[in-house]
Amino acid sequence: MLHSPKPVKKVPLHLQSAQNRVYIKNGQVVNHDGTFKADVYIEDGIIKFVGPASEINVPGGVRVIDASGRMILPGGIDPHTHFQLKFGGAVSVDDFYHGTKAAIAGGTTTIIDFVLPDKGESLIDAYHRWRSWADPKVCCDYALHVGVTWWSKLVSDEMKILCQNLGINSYKMFMAYKGLYQLNDSDLLDSFERIRELGGVAQVHAENGDIIAKNVGKLLSAGIKGPEGHEMSRQEEVEAEAVHRACILAHQVDCPLYVVHVMSKSAGIELARARQRYKNRGIYGETLAAALGTDGTHCHNKCFHHAAAHVLSPPLRPDPSTPEFMMKLLANDDLQTTGSDNCTFNREHKELGKDNFTKIPNGVNGVEDRMSVCWEKGVHAGLLDPCRFVAVTSTNSAKIFNLYPQKGRIAVGSDADVVIWNPNATRTISKETHHHRCDFNIFEGMVCHGVPEIVLVRGRVCVEEGNVRVAEGYGRFLNTPVRPPFIYDVMEGKVPTTEESNGNATNEALNGNMKNMDLRALDSEVSYQKPISHTLLSAASVSGGQVSPHSPTGLAHVEGARNMQESTFSISQEIDQNGPRSSIKVHNPPGGKSSGFW
């Protein structure tokens, strides 16, 4: 068979050697652990100098950028994307070119995508397929996680090869998608144990797939087929139960666990409890830009396309106070990172589920707007300081997946992934102006204070004055070495846990000038949720055995069903003889039994 030669990609002039030297002056450097006035000199894609202007002689032929009144931030790291992913009969429309271009436009300069093998497929074959898709297209640097979608000795053996030879240190297991990706508890334990042996990081999609499958059958039988059925089939407690179980399973084999896309108050509380229970050792959590910037009320919109465009798993929650709650978990270090779970589909793809919500391809946008949404809902809202913003949008991901300090820091020797951020500028998010290939934006119309005015990817200016100029294939694959020190030095006792070493002092320093808010206190009432069976039975009895459809899709929400996501957030602190002490309290319905434990 004849093979056509691969096309040679010409690097645009603006990305050639003329810009190998960049000098940024008069800016405010912001790292996760401090902020200071400094100039930054970049050469050949590496930061060569950070300090006062008096201590450097700037060579000639340098591009000079005046960052007066601006912040100099490390480029964002999105630890959770799905570019050109096949899902439910469709392929996500943001491929590795358009997806990384959108990322750079929003200030994200590194992404970590997921290799998802088919059930029974070689993990290594799937890895090479993803590399063949990504390497020619990426505009920024990228790394990969690998999904463990089935379990066998072959999978175990291939995990070792991936870790030792192919630059992989993290593996994602699914507790949902019954019959497709879901692993049972025995396989989860085996995979966790293997990951611990290899010095890797375990990830889980935490939802109880058996409950979801049961609920889906009941809802479809009752005629509930619209997008609202998606969230109804997987209530908060279905996510929270899986988070709770995953933390215990991982702890039993001493495996570090990173819970992806924590989407609800209940799940966030379970993660916070696990971190407290294990003294902040080995448990980490991520939430999404979607969970911070919008909510699940959109899934009940009268327009099918609007509602379906908001469908992802775990789902957005209808409780409109959820975004603030999730941001406070980030502020308090009960959650450590923000991802996007960017997996975009267009109108015609979402219509595959017009008559059955289970066939709606799951996924939303977010890789471009993640940084701005987090700034708007965090820093601008007074819940995060700029250093904590850097931590949750960049540095913590770099540390957890062993890319730090190459990524996630403004420091000598680090890659020159730099964002010059204007905290006083605003922009309005819209599908008309975003750089995704999708025809919908879940943050449509949101005004964000804080704009990435200039973005450098390894020293090359790619965003400036609203123009995004990138080179296809410029990005590199990043090896993620095993045994990330941030995780394993604590787990192996080389350094004490945060709680053991500093106590309240560290927590006070965690979020800078926000420390007076006592964000560690999570006094939350998570209201009782009726099981789907009871909801459907009560509705059937009201309507004489038939569920009365009255939703936008004609087959939606059940009469008499209470708001399953009612909850409130308040801040409290108890004082005892040892000083301030914060707590999590769960209030149960009258006569109910406690569903949580410490």
N, C-alpha and C positions, 0 to 999 in steps of 0.2 A: 504494500500500500504506500502511495506517495504521501508525504506530509509537507504541507506548506510551511515555509520558514515563519517563525514568530515575527510579528512586526516590531520594528525598533521604535521605541517610544522616544520622541524628541523632548528633552527637558526644556521648558520655556525659558526665555532669556532671564525673566525675573527670578528664576530659581537656580541660575548658574552661578559660577564662582564670584561674580561681582558682588554678591551679597553674602559671601562667606564670613565677612567681618561686620558686626553690628555693635554699636555702642548705645546703650540706653541710659539716659542721664535724668537726674532730678526726680526719680520715682520713689515710691514707698514699697520696699520689698515686703511681701507677706508670705511667710512660711507657716506651717502648722503650729510651730512652737515659739513664734515671735515675729515682730514686725519692726522694721527700721529703715531709715533713709539711706539709700545707697545707689550707686551707679553699677551697671552690669555690662561687662564686655564679653562678646561672643565671637568665637572663631572656629571655623570648620565644624559647626554644629554642636560645639561644647562650650559651656560657660567657663571662661578663663579667669574672670575677676568679678568680685562682688565687694564693693567698699566705697569709701569716699573718693571724690574726684581727685583730691590732692595726692592720692597714692598710686595713680596710674598715668602713664604717658600713652595717650591714644595714638596708634600709628596712623599714617595717612591712608587714604582710600577706603575709609570706613563709613558705612551708613550710620548716621547719627539720628536717634529718635529721642525727642524731648518728651519725657513722661511726667512733666509737672502736673500736679493735681491728680495723678493717676496712681494706681497700684500695680506692682509687678508681681504677678502670681505664677506659680508653676502650672503648666498646662493641665487641664482636666483629664482624669482617667475614668473612663466608663467601663466598669467591670462586667457589664451584662448587655451584650447585643446579640441579635440574630439576623445577620445579613444574608440575603438570598436563601432563606430557609424554606424548605418544602414543608408545608403544614396543611392538613385537611384539604388536599386537592388543589392547593395554590402554592405559589412561591412568593415570599415576601419581596416587595418591589424595590426596596433599597438594597442594591447589591453592594459589594465592597468598595466600589468607586463612589457611588452616590451617598452611601451611608457614611463613609469616612469624610467625604466633602462636607456633608451636613454637620458632622461632629466638629470639624475644624471651624466652620462658620460660627459655632456656638462657644468656642473656647476649649473644646476637648481635643487633645492631641495624641491620646493613646486609647485604643479600645481593646477589650478582651471578648472575643466571640466564642461560641460554643460549637464544638464538633458533636453532632448527634448521630451516632451510628444507628442503622436500622436494627431491629431485633434479630440477633443471630449473625450480624455482620462483624467482621474484624474491625477493632478499634483503630488499628494502624492504617488499614485501607481507608477508613473514613477520614482519618487525620490527613492523609495525603490528598484526598479529594478536596478537603477544605483549603489546604495550602494551595492547590492548583487554582482554586477560585480566587483566593485572596491575593496571593503574591503579585500577580500582574496588575491588580486594580487599586490596592490600598494607597491612599494619599497620606496617611500618617502611620506611625508604628502600631503594631498590633501583636497580641498574644492570643493563646487559645486555651480554653478549658475543654475537657473531653467528657462526654456523657457516658455513664455506665448504664446502658439500657437493657442489659441482660447479664446473667452471671454464669461463669463457667471457669474451669481451669485455664482455658485459652485466654479469657478476658484478664484473669489475674496475671498470667505470664506477659501479656501484651502491655499491661500497665507498667511493669518494670522496664520494658524497652522504651516506652514513651517517656518515662521519668529519666532514664539514664542516657538515652541517645537522641531524643526528639524534642526536648525543651518543655515538657509538660509537668506541672506539679499539682494540678487541681482536677478533681473529678466530680461530676454532678450525677446524683442519683435522684430518681423520681419516686415519690410516694403517691403519685396520682397517675392518670392516663392508664387506667386498668386495661390490660390486654395489649397495650402498646409499649409503654416504657416502664410501667410500675414494677418495683421490686418489693418482695415481701420482707418481713422483718429479719428473717434468717439471712437472706441475701444482703440486706443492708448491713447487718453485723459483719458478715464476711468481707464485704467491700470496705467498710470502715477499718476493719482490722488490717487489711492489705494496705490501705492508704497510709495507716500509721507506720507499718513496717517500712514503707518506701519514703517516709518523711514528707508526705504530701498533705494536701488540704482537701477535706471532704466538703461537698456542697449538697444541699438537698432542696428540691422543690417540695415544700411541705404542705400537702393537702391529703386528706384521707380518701384515697381513690375508691375504696370499697363503698364508703358512704355516698360518695358522689354518684357512682354507678347506680346504686339503689334509688337515690333521689331522682336522678334523671328519668329512670323508668316510670316512676310514679307521676312525675310532672307531665311527661309526654302522654301518658295514658289519660291524664285528666284534661288534656287539650291545651296545656300551657306550652307553647312552642316559640314564643317571641324571645327577644334578647334578654328580657327581664328574668326568664327562667334560668339563665346561666348563673346569676348570683344566688338565686333561690336554691339551686341545687348544691351550693357549696358555701354555706353560711360561715360566719366568723369562727364559730367553734370547731368547724371542720378543718379550718386552717390551724387554729390554736392547738387542737389535739395533736396534729401531726408535728408541729413545732416542739411541743412538750415531749412527745415520744422520740423524735429524732435526737433531741439533746440528751436524753437518758441513754439511748442506744449508743451514741458516740462516746458518751462518758464511760460507759461500761468497758469499752476497749481502748480508752484513753486516746481517742482520735480527735484532732481539731476539726471543728464543724463550722461552716459558714452557711447560714440560711439565706437563700436568695429571695428576693422580692417579698419581704414582709409587708402585708397590705392592710392589716386590720389592727385595731386596738387590742383585741384579745390575743392575737398572735404576738404582737409587740410586748405585751405584758408577760407572756410565757417566756419569751426570750430574755426579758429583763430579769425574771425570776431565776432562770437558769444561770445567767451570768453572776447574780448574787450568790446563788447556791454553790457555784464552783469558783467563787472568788475571782471573777473576771478572767478565768483561765480556760482557754480553748474553745470558747463559744463566741461567734461573731455574727452580725446580722446586717442585711442590706435592705433598704427600701427603695422605691422608685420615684422618679420625677412625677409620674402619673399620680402616685399616692399623695404627693405633696402639693400638687397643683390643681387637682380636680377631684370629683367624687362620683359615686355610682348612681346618683339620681338621674344622670344622663341616660342610663340604660332603660329608663321608663319613658323616654321621650316618645312623642306621638309619631315621629318620623323613624321608620325602621333603620334607615341608613345612618342617621345620627346615633341611634341607640347601639346599633351593631358596631359602629366605629369605636365604641368605648369598651368592647368586650376583650378581656384578657384574663389570664389565670395566674394566681388567684385574682378574683375580680375586684374592681373598685367597689368600695362600700358606700351604701346609701347615706350613712351618717355624715352630715356635712362637717362635723367637727373632727373627723378622722385626720385630715391633712395637718392640722395644728398639733394634734397628739403625736403623729409620727415625727414631726419636726422637733418636738420636745424630747422624744426618745433619741434622736440624733444629737441634740444639744447635750444630753446627759451621758452620752457614750453607751447607752443601752443598745443603740444601733450605731454602726461604724461607717457605713458607706451609702452612697446613692448611685444607683444605676439607672438605665433607661428601659431595659428589656425591649429595645427598639426592634419591632417586628411588624413592618407596615404592610397593609393590604389596601387595595382600592375598592371602590364601590362594587364592581362586578364580582370581586372575590368574596366580599362579605355577603353578597346576595346568595351565595351557595347555601347559606343557612336561613333563607327567608321562611321556610316552612318547618325548620327544626333547628333550634338554637345550638344544638351540639355540633352542627355542621358549619357554624360561623368560624372562619379562621381566626384564631386568637392572636391579638397583637395590636399595639398602638405605637405612635411615634414617641420621640423623647430625646434622642441622642443630640439633636441640635439645641434644644431648649432646656436641657437638664441644668446647666450652670445658672442660667438666668432665673429659672423657676426657683432653684434652691436659694439664690441670693434674695429674690423678691420675698419668698415666704419665710426665709430664715433671717438674713441680715437686715433687710429693710423692715421686716416686721418686729425686729428687736429680740429675736430668739437665739441668733447666732452672732458671734463676733467674726471678723474677717479671718482670723486664724483658724477657728473651728470650721468655717466654710471651706478653707483650703484642705483641712483634714478630711472632711466627709465627701469632697468632690474629687480629691486627688491623692493625698499622701497616704491615707489609710489603705486604699486599694493597692498602692505601690508596696506598702509594707507587708500586707497580708499575702500578696502573690509574688513577693520577693523580687520586685523591680526597683526597690529603694536602695540608695539615693540616685540611681541612674535616672529614675523618673520621680516626680512628686516633690521636687525641692528646687529652690533657687539657691545653688551653691556651686563653688568651684569644682569642676569635674563632672557635674551633672549634665545630661542632655539639655540642649537649649530649646526645650519646649516651654515657651513663655507666653503669657497672656498679659497684655497691658489693658487693665480694667478701669473703666470710667464709672465710679460709683454714683455719679450725679446725672449721667445720661439715662434716657429711657428708650425703650423700643416696644412696639406692639406686635405680639405674635400673630401670625396669620399664614394660612395655607397658600395665600397669594404670593408671599415673599419668602417662605422657607425653602430650603435646598433639598428637601426630600423629594422622592418621586411619587409620594402618595398624595391623594386628592383630599385629605382631611387632616386637620390638626386638632387634637383634643384640648389644646390650650388657646384655641381661637379667641382673639380679642383681649387676651390678658396683657396688661401694661406692666412691663418689668423695669424696675429701677436697677441699673447696673448693666453695663454693656461691654462686651469684649471688643474694644476698638481696634486693637492690633493683635494678631496671633502669629507666633513664630513656631514653625515645626522644625526641630533640629536646626535652628538658626535661620531658616528661610521665612521671609515675611509672606504669609499666605492670606491674611485678612487685613485690609487697610481701607479706611474711608468707605466702608460698606461693600467693598469689592472682595470677592472670594476667588483666589487664583491658586489652583492646586495642580500638582502633576500626578497623573495616574501611574501607580507603581512606585512612587517615591518612598512609600513607607517600607519598613523592614519588619520581619518576623522577630519577635523577642523571645528568647529562651527564658523560661521561668524556673530557676533552680529549685531543687527540693530543699526542705528544712529551712523555711523562712525564719530568720533569727527572731523577728517580731513575735512569732508564735512559739517556736520550739525552744528558744532560750528560757521562756517562762515555763513551758511544760516540763522541761528537763531540769528545772531548778537552778539554772545558771544565773538568772536574775529573779528577784522576788516579784510577785504579782503586785499590781497597782495598789490593791487594798492593803497588802502586807507592808509595803514600803513607805507609803505616804499618807494613807488614810484620807481624811477629809481635805488635806492640803492639796492633793492632786486634783480632786474634784472641783475645788474652788478655782484652780488655775485652768481647768479644762476649757472653759468658755469665756475666759477673759472678763471683760466688763459686764458680762451677764451673770456673774456668779451670785449676785445678791438675789436672784430669782429662785434659788433653791430648786433647780430643775431635776434633782434626783428624786424629789417626792412625787410619786405617781399614786395619787389617791383617786382611783377611778371606779365608777360604777358601771359594770358591764351587765346589761339587763338580760333577763331570761329570754331564751329563744324557743319558740314552739317548734317541735319537730315537723318536718314536711308532712308526715303522715297525719298528724293532728290538724294541721292547717287544711289539708285537702279534705279530710273527713268533715270538719266543721263547715267548710264551704259547700260540700255536697249536700249536707243536711239542710242548709239554708235554702238551697236552690232545688230541692226535691231530687237530689241524686245527680244533678248536672252542675258542673262549674260554669258560672255565668261569665262569659268573656266580655270585658269592657275596656280592654287596653288598646293602645295605639295600633298594635298589630292585630287586634281583634281576638286575641287569645291570651290575655295577660294576667295581671295580678288578681289574686283570689280575694273575693269579698270576705271581710271579717278578719283578714290576716293582719296582725299587729306589725309595727315597725320592728323588724328583727334586729336592727342595729342601733337601737337607742342606747346612748351612753353619755356620760358627762365626764369632763376633765377638770380637776381642781388641784391646787398645789397646797400641800400641808407639810408641816414638820413637827416632830415630837422632840421634846427636850428631856433627857434623863441625866443622871449624874455624870455620865461620860461625854456629855455635850450633845450637839444636834444629831438626830437619827431620823432618816427618812424611811418610808415604808410604802408598800403597795397594798391596797385594800380592795377586795372584791366584795361587793354587796350582792347578796342572793335574794331571790324572791321569797315572800313570806312562806315559811314551811319548807323551803328548798334546802338542799344540802350544798355545802361548799364544793365548788368544782375546781378549786385551785389549792396548791400547797406550796410551801417554801422549800 
